[in-house]
């Protein structure tokens, strides 16, 4: 499970480098942020409002993967 608190802390301190996006499994956009300084800072501000949904999405995907693995081991 990904933590909203951790995601927001990573966003606040390292957001221009995209570290919060790597944490949430969004590698491609994390690389874009890393190379562009959070898309020149604008994406960093927008992510303030998007992080909650990104955390929910990451946790939903992790839950689905765990459920599938559990079904395969039966």
C-alpha positions as CSV (number, residue, x, y, z in Angstrom):
1,X,0.0,0.0,0.0
2,X,1.3,3.4,-1.0
3,X,0.9,6.2,1.6
4,X,-0.6,9.6,0.8
5,X,1.7,11.2,3.4
6,X,4.8,9.7,1.9
7,X,3.6,10.7,-1.6
8,X,3.0,14.3,-0.5
9,X,6.3,14.6,1.3
10,X,8.2,13.3,-1.7
11,X,6.2,15.8,-3.9
12,X,7.0,18.7,-1.6
13,X,10.7,18.0,-1.2
14,X,11.6,16.3,-4.5
15,X,8.6,17.0,-6.7
16,X,10.6,18.9,-9.3
17,X,12.6,15.7,-9.8
18,X,9.5,13.5,-10.1
19,X,10.4,11.3,-7.2
20,X,6.8,11.1,-6.1
21,X,5.8,9.8,-9.5
22,X,8.5,7.0,-9.3
23,X,7.1,6.1,-5.8
24,X,3.6,5.8,-7.3
25,X,4.7,3.6,-10.2
26,X,4.5,6.3,-12.9
27,X,8.1,5.7,-14.3
28,X,7.6,7.4,-17.7
29,X,6.2,10.7,-16.3
30,X,8.8,10.5,-13.5
31,X,11.6,10.5,-16.1
32,X,9.9,13.4,-17.9
33,X,9.8,15.4,-14.6
34,X,13.4,14.5,-13.9
35,X,14.5,15.8,-17.2
36,X,12.3,19.0,-17.3
37,X,12.3,20.0,-13.6
38,X,8.7,19.0,-13.1
39,X,7.8,20.2,-16.6
40,X,9.2,23.6,-15.6
41,X,7.4,23.7,-12.2
42,X,3.9,23.8,-13.6
43,X,3.4,20.0,-13.4
44,X,4.7,20.2,-9.8
45,X,1.9,22.5,-8.9
46,X,-0.8,20.5,-10.8
47,X,0.4,17.3,-9.0
48,X,-0.7,18.9,-5.7
49,X,-4.3,18.2,-6.8
50,X,-3.6,14.9,-8.5
51,X,-1.6,13.0,-5.9
52,X,-4.6,11.7,-4.0
53,X,-6.0,10.0,-7.2
54,X,-2.5,8.7,-8.1
55,X,-2.2,7.0,-4.7
56,X,-5.7,5.5,-5.0
57,X,-4.8,4.2,-8.5
58,X,-1.5,2.7,-7.3
59,X,-3.2,1.0,-4.3
60,X,-6.0,-0.3,-6.5
61,X,-3.5,-1.8,-9.0
62,X,-1.5,-3.4,-6.1
63,X,-4.7,-4.9,-4.7
64,X,-5.6,-6.4,-8.0
65,X,-2.2,-7.9,-8.5
66,X,-2.3,-9.4,-5.0
67,X,-5.7,-10.9,-5.7
68,X,-4.6,-12.4,-9.0
69,X,-1.5,-13.9,-7.4
70,X,-3.7,-15.3,-4.6
71,X,-6.1,-16.9,-7.1
72,X,-3.2,-18.4,-9.1
73,X,-1.8,-20.1,-5.9
74,X,-5.0,-22.0,-5.1
